[in-house]
Amino acid sequence: MAQLWGGRFTGSINELAWDFNASITFDKRFLEVDVKGSKAHATMLAKQGIISEDEKDQIVKGLDSILEDVKAGKLEITTKYEDIHSFLEANLIDRIGDAGKKVHTGRSRNDQVALDMRLYARNEIEHTAELLKKTLEVLNGIMESNIDTYMPGFTHLQKAQPVTLAHHVGAYFEMFKRDLLRMKDIRNRMNYCPLGAGALAGTTYPLDREYTAELLDFYGPTLNSMDSVSDRDYLIEYLSALSTIMMHLSRFSEEIIIWNSNEYRFVTIDDAYSTGSSIMPQKKNPDIAELVRGKTGRVYGDLMSLLTTMKGIPLAYNKDMQEDKEAAFDAIDTVDNCLTLFTDMLRTLKFNKDNMEKSAMMGFTNATDAADYLVKKGLPFRDAHSVIGRLVLACIDKNCAIDDLSLEELKTFSDLFEEDIYDAISLKTCVEKRLTIGAPSSTSIEKVIKLNNDFLASFSIS
């Protein structure tokens, strides 16, 4: 058992307690950031004259060699070590001798692991942002190709008013755009370096924390050593944002599942993102969309786990906080996989435009516009609402759309109907006369698409 402590102990730890306490099985993914942080720390120690330049060079070279050997499969990270920090330090000492024993000068595992988690989270936030940007690019591409693809808009899962596929998909663009902006916001708020905080009260060594922060591309050092080692707010914010991403993915997945059903047939999912049935040969199931929807609860659980872990912890560091890692890793991995697969599924999705348009026509989505037509002819809105309500009821009995009725039939409901009613309630007119920004007309959508392109071209996470 390789550990960074023990001088104060006369007995050995219980084997089960060792396994329970150890984190090497999951914090080994910190290897690269731990090497990066240790190299920066050693560089700062040499600058401050706390270790020599030669010792710093030995440490940096030794750390690089360990990382290279692990990546090449020449060195294995095993449960012989308590955590990734003890693995690195023990192997460094084996390789370079006494100089390796100085790498931990002016540093505690508390600020070391706090640094590793920040570096790791920052990398993952940037990766999540990249995936979100790809999703947004696909969504904007769908919008560009479907400005004139008419479909029903829904409220309460009931057909409401005609919109376009570009308009509908544009709603999800706005959702994922907010998700992307949250990544930037979280990164900016957490981008401060905890290294140098020590266990909780700093150190008597003349560290240059500003220099360490600069080496690691942080804005500067954290300003309270106790908060530095016990803060996990940025992880909670990140997991909260990941949960919101999953909520958006789940909503869109639900719609794709509905649209893929035999009753709607709005979309055809590519074979690469569908599965069949073991007994029913006709089935083509939207399993990827269903799994994305299902995994949303898993990410919510990771967030609740971390919130619950942190809720009763007094200052400063407590071992409970080791529980942050598995929850964070699981949420990050799950969202990365879901975003990647969902975006690829979306990119290959075939939209059945004729079915969408027919559904809009048969769902009385133009009823509001028919009422507005009568209002413009002088009828009070409440009376117009009643007339169109009775007209829709008659159409339901006849199994037809409003547009299918003859002018003579329409006049039995109101003498105000004229030949121009048909143009007034066509899907194209219903959509195109809604010209305000954010509405479904082609003029409005084209403006939004340009704004979307400008946003994607100019966005930077840092």
N, C-alpha and C positions, 0 to 999 in steps of 0.2 A: 504494500500500500504506500504510494508516493503522495506525501502531503506537505503543505507549507507551514505546518505547525507541529507541536509535539514536545517541545522542551519542558513545558510546564506539567506534562503528563508522565506518570510512572507506569500506568497500565495501558493496554491496547484497547481500541474501540471494538465493540461487538460487531461481528461480521454483518449481521442484518442491519444494525444501526449504520454501519459504513455505507452499505448499499442504499439505505433510505436517505442518507445525508448527501450522497454523491450526486453530481449533476453532469458527469462526463458523457453520459449516453445521449444527452440532448444539447448541452452547451458546446459540444465539439464543433458545431457549425459557427462558433465564434473564432475559429482558428485564425482566419485571415485578418479580422479586425483586431484580435488580440496581438498579433504580430505587428500590425500597423501602429497600434497604440504604444506598444513596448518600444518600438524603434523611435517613435517621437519622444517618449519619456527619456530614453537613453541619450538622445541627441540634446535634449534640454539639460540633462544632468551634466553633460560634457561642456556645454556652453557656460553653465554656471560654475564650472570647476569642481563639481562634486565628484565626478569621475574623470579619468583622463580621456583624451581623444582616442588613444590606442584602445582603451577598454571599450569605449563607445563603438569603435570600428569592429572590434571582436564580437560585441553583442549583436550589432546589426547583421554582420555576416553570418553569425551563428543562427539567428532567427530566420534569416532568408533560407539558409540551408535546411532547417527543419521543415519549413513550409514547402520547399521544393521536394523534399523526400516524402512528405505525406502525400502530396499531389501525385508523385510518381509511383506510389504504392510501396516505397522502400521502408517507410516508417508507419507503424500502426498506432492509432489512438485507442487504447484499451482501458478497461475498467480497473486496471492497476492504479490509475490516477483518480484523484478525487474530482477534479474538474479540469477544464482546458488550461487554466492558469498554471496549475501544478504540473501538468504534462509539459508545457512549454518551458517552464523554469527548470524542471529536472533534466530535460533533454539538453537545454542550453548549457547547464553546468557540466553535464557529461561531455559536451563537445568543446567547451572553451575554458573550463576550469573556474578559478576564482572570480574572473571577470563576470561570469554568469551569475554569481551570487550577489552582484551589485545592481542588477537590473531592477530589483524591487525597492531600492533606496528611495525614501520619500514617497512611497506608494503603499496603499492598502488594497487588499482584494475588494474592499467595498467600493473605492473609487475606480478601481480597475474594471470591475464588472459593470459599474454604472456607465463607464466610457464605452465598453464593448457593446452594451445594449443600445446606446445612443448611435454609435457608428453603424451597427447592424440595422437598426430601425431607419436611420437616414437613408441607407442604401435601398432598403425595401420600399420606403415611401417613394423614392425616385423611380423604382421599378414599377410600382403600382401606377404611378403617374404615366409612365410610358405605355402601359397596357390600356389605361383609360383613354389616352390620346388616340391609340389605334382604334378603339371602340368608337370614339367620336368621329374619326375619319370615315369609318364604314357607315355610320349613321348619316353623316352629311352626304356621302355618296348616294345612299338610298334616297335621300331627299331630292338631290339634283336630278335623279332619274325618274322621279314620281310626282312631279309638280302637278300633273294633270291626271293622276290616278285617283279616281273618285271612290270613296268608301263611306260607310256609315260611321258617324261618331256616336259614342254611347254614353249614357248615364244610367246607373243602376243595372248595367248589362242590357239595357233596352235601347233600341235604335233611337237616336235623338235628332241629330241634324247632319247633313252631308258635310264631309270634310275631304281632305286628300290624304293619301298615304304619307306624302311629304310632311303634312301638318301633324299627323299622328306620330310619326317617328321623331319629328322635331321636338315633341314633348320629352321624349327620352334623351334627346341631345341635351336639353336644358338640365335634366337630372344629372347625367353623367358629367356635364360641364361643372356643375356645382361640386360634384365629387372630386373632380380634378383640382378645382380651386381650394378645396379643403386640404388636399395633399400639400399644396404650396404653403398654406397657412400653418399647418402642423409642423412642417419642416422648418419654417422660419422661427417658430416659437421655441422649438426644442434644440435649435442649433447652437448650443453653448456647451463648453467643455467642462465636465466634472473632475477631470484628472487633476490631482493636487489637493483634493479635499481630504485625502487620507481616510482614516476609518470614520471620522465624523468631525474632527476638530482641527483639520489642517496638519501642518508639520513644521518643525523647527528648521528644516533645511531651506536654504534660500532659493526656492523654486521660482522659475519664471513662467507662471501659468498663462500669461498672455502669449508667450512664445509657443508653448505647447499647443494652445488653441489655434494659433496661426498655422502651425505645421499640419494640423489635422483638419484644416478648412472650416473651423468653427468661427462664429462671429466674435467670440471672446470667451473668457472663463465664466462659470457660474459664480454667483456672488454670496452664497451661503453654504458652508461646507456640510452642515447637517442636512439641508435640503438636497444638496448635490448627490448624496449617497442614498437618499430615501425617496427621491422623486420618481414616480412612474406615471405622472400625469400625461406625458406625451404618448406613452403606450396606450393609456386608456382613451385618449383622443384618437389615436390611430385606429384602435380596434372599434371605436364608435363609428368612425368614418368608414371602416371596412364593412361594418354592419349595415350602414346606410347604402353602400354600394350593392351589397347582397340583396337588400330590400328592393332596390331598383331593378337588379337583374331578375329577381323573383317575380316582380310585377310584369316585366316584359316576357319572361318565360311563360307565365300564366296566359298571357295573350296569345303567344305563339302556339301553346297547347290548344287553346280554344280555336284559333284560326286554322289549325291543322286538322281539326275534327271533321268527320264526314258531313256534319250539319253546316259547317261554314265553308270549308275548302278554300280559304283565302290564301293559304301558303302550301308549298310543298317543300318539306325538309329534305336536304340532300341525304343520300344513303349513308354517307360517312358519319352522319350525326343522328342516325336512327337505328333501332334494332327491331327484330321480329319476335314472333311468339313461338314458343316451343310446341304449341298444339294448334294454333289457328294460323294457317298459312297466308291468310289475306292481310294480316296485321303489319303495320309499319308504325312503330311507337316513337313518340318524341322523348326518348329517355334522357338525352342530354339536358333538355329544357326542364324535365321533371327533376333530375338530380340537382341542377342548379337551384331550383325552387326548394328542394329538400335540404340542401346544405346550408341554406340561409339560417335555419335554426341552430346549426352547429356553430356558426360564427357568432350568433347572438349569445350562445352559451359560453364561448370563450371570453366575450366581453364581460358577462355577468360573473364569471369565475374570477377575473382580474379585479373587478370592482369589489367583490366580496372579500378577496384576499387583502386588499388595501384598506378596507374600511375601519379596521380596529387596531392598526399598527401605530404604536407610539414612536416618536423620534428616538434614534435615527434609524440605522439599518437593523432589520430583523430577518431571521432565516426564512420567515414566511415568504419573503420577496423572491426567493428562488422559484416560487410557483408562477412568476410572471412569464417565464420563458416558454414553457410548453403551450400555454394558452395562446401567447403571441405567435409562436411559430406555426401552430395549427391554423389560426385565423389567416395569417399571411399566406401560407401555402394554399389553403382552400380558396381564397379570393383570387390569387394568381391563376390557379387552374380554371376556376369558373370564368373569369374574364377572358382568358385565352380561348377556351372552348366555345364560349357563347359568341364571342366576336367572330370566330371562324365559321360557326354555324350561321350566324347572321349574314356573313359575307356570301355564303353559298345558297341562301334562302331564295326560293323562287316565289314571286308574288303572282297570284292568279287574278289579274286585274279585272277581267270580265266578271268573275264571280263577285268581286268586291263592289263593282258598279251596280250589278243586278241587285245585290243585297241592299244597297243604299236606295235604289228605286222602289223596291218592294217593302221597305220598312217605314214608309211615310215620313222619311227624314225631311221632306220638303213641306211638311204641314205648317210649320211656323211661318215659312215664307208665303204660303197660301193665305194665312191669316193676315200677314202684313200687307199682302196685295189688296185685300178687302178694306183694310184700314186706310190705305192710300186712296181708295175709291170713296172714302167718306164714312165708312161704318165704324162705330166705336170698337175699340180692341176687344172688350169683353164679349160683345155680340159676335165679332168676327171669330173669336176663340170658340164660341158655341157652335157657329155654323160649320167650321172646319171639323170640330169634334164629331158632329152628326155625319158629315161627309166621310170622314175616316171610317166610322162605324158601318156606313153603307158599303164602302169599298171592301171592308173585311168580309161582309156577307157575300159580296160578288167575287172575292178573291182576286182583286185587281188593285192597281196603283191609282192615285188621284189622276195622274197623267193619262190613264187609259179611258177615263170617262169622256163622253162627248160633251160639247159645249151645252147642248140641250139638257143633258143630264145634270151638268153643273148648275145651270140656271134654276133647276128645281130647288136648289138650296139657297141661291141668292141671285137676284137679277143683276147684280153688280159684276158678275163674271162676264168677261169678253174674250175675244180670240187671243188677246195678249197674255192670258193666264198661263198658257203652255210654256211660253218663253220665260215668264216670271218665276215659274217653279221648276224649271229644268235644273238638273244637278249643276251644270256649268254656271248658270246664273246665280243659283243659291250660294255657290262657293265664291265666284268672282266678284260679286258685289260687296263682299266683306273685305274692305280695303284697309282697315286699321292695322297697324303693325302688330304682329302676333296672331292675326287672323289667317284663314286658310287660302285666301286668294293667291293666284300665281304672282301677282305684283308684290304682295307682302312676303310670301315665301322666298322669292328671289332676293329680296333685301336681307332676309334672315340668313339665307345661305351664304351671302357675301360676308355678313358679319361673322358667321361661323368660320369661314375660311380665314378671315383676318385674325380671329382669335387663335386658331390652331397654328397659324404661321408665326404669331408673335409670342405664344406662351413659352415661358421658361420656368422650370421648377425652382431655380435658385435666384 
